[in-house]
Amino acid sequence: MIKVKAWLNAARLRTLPLSISGILVGTAIAAYYGETNTYIFVLALLTTIGLQVTSNFANDYGDGVKGTDNDTRVGPKRALQSGLLTAPQLKVGIYVSIIVNVILIVLLIIVSFGLEDIFYLSLFLLLGAFAIWAAIKYTVGKSAYGYNGLGDIFVFIFFGLVSVLGSMFLYLKAISLMAFLPAIAIGLLSVGVLNLNNMRDIKSDALVGKNTMVVKMGLLKSKRYHYSLLIISVLCLFFFLLTTNASQIRYLCLIGYVPILIHMRKVAETSNEAELDPELKKLALSTFFIALLFFISYYYFL
């Protein structure tokens, strides 16, 4: 039972709703254009969750062996940091999760494209391999991109563009230009979650040489950057809603930005980085809530 709790700790279950937000949005857009497929939907969700768990295992391992997760860190203690799991155990967990990811990715691609379309099969296999690489290299290795201020770019690409547009393509075998707007919106909200995490950890990250965007910009500019991410996100999503002809219920997803506005005020008033930790959950769940309402309105109320 203790080991199960340790692995659940390393898997960071609270990050999973955010990870599937893009799949919900991409599936909803595909439904708006007339295409649905339950098998693709379920496999896409499982694949995304699998990649997120791999990323979380790798993050726990990478930050743990580098000493980034130490007693000066503000957030919750990690599995390796607290001794719940050893580094070799986490490495085994990473390898097992990679195998699971490969199986899920292959199944998803076959269900979507069949075995005849070699071009799309090859393209999405490469994309899947890149996603696994990105999940691991955020903190693992000497060239970990999370330590060089590139985490924001990768989160935007995978949680926004790839998740929304990629899942949409699995159904439609096409991408609409307007779909970039909700993809950008979800991507920016996801970057906001990462930015908030990095603002919380700015002091401990700076001490160990983890040069995130926040460490490079400083707290004041990072807050301005944070507001920009969230404001541009709502503008992109609102413009997409205006340009579609679905039910008026589609505007309900904007309700999810109400707690985000309250969150922005909290960030503005906070000078103690430790007080930002509860805001992570609020922003991540607000993003999921927006995606879920978007999914419901376009999937069920066309």
C-alpha positions, 0 to 999 in steps of 0.5 A: 500500500505504501508503494502504491501511494509512492507511485501515485505521488510520483504520477502527480494525479492533480496534473492529469486534468490539465493534460487532457484538456487539449484532447477534449477541445480537439475532439469537440472541434472534430465533432463540430465538423461532423466526425466522432469516434469513441475509440479514437477519443478513449485512446487519445485520452489514455495516450495523453495521460500516459505521456503526462505520467511519464513526464511526471516520473521523469521530472521527479527523477531529473529534479531529484538527482540534480538536487533541485528538489531540496528542503528550500523548495516551496511546493509539495515533496516529491517521491525521490526527494522524500525517500518514498522511491529510489532513483533506480525505482523511478528509472524502472517506472519511466521505462515501463511507462514508455513501453505503455506509451508506445503501445497506446500510440501505435494503437491510436495511430492504427485505429485512426489511419489503418495500416494502409496510409504509410505517410500518416502512420510514419508522421504520427509515429515520429510525433509520438516518439518526439512526445516521449522524448519531450516528456523525459528531457524536460528535466533529465540529462545534462541538456534538459531543456527545462533548465534552459528556459525552454519549458514554456515553448514545449508546453505550448506546443504539446499541451496546445498545438499538438494536443488540440490540432493533433487530436482533431486531425486524428478524426478529420485527417485535416486541420482548419485554420480557425482551430488554431485559436482554441489550440493557442488558448489551451496552450497559453493556459497550460504555459500559465500553469508552468509559469506559476509553478516556476514563480513559486520555485524561483528562489530554489531554482535559481540556487541550483541553476535551473534557469527557467523563464521566470529565473531569467525574467525575474518575478515582476516581469514574470507576473506581467508575462503571466497576465499576458498569457491568460488575457490572450488566451481568453481573446483567442477562445472568444474570437473562435466562439464568435466565428462558429455557428453552434448553440449559444451554449458554447459561450458557457465555457467562458465562465471558466475564466471567472476564477482565472480573473480572481486568480490574476488578482491574487497573483498581483497581490502576492509578494510571497512565492509560497502563497502561489502554490494553491493557485496552481490547482485553481488555474489547472482546474479552471483550464480543465473546466473551460475545456470540458464546457467547450467539449460538452457544448460542441459535442452535444449541443451543435 
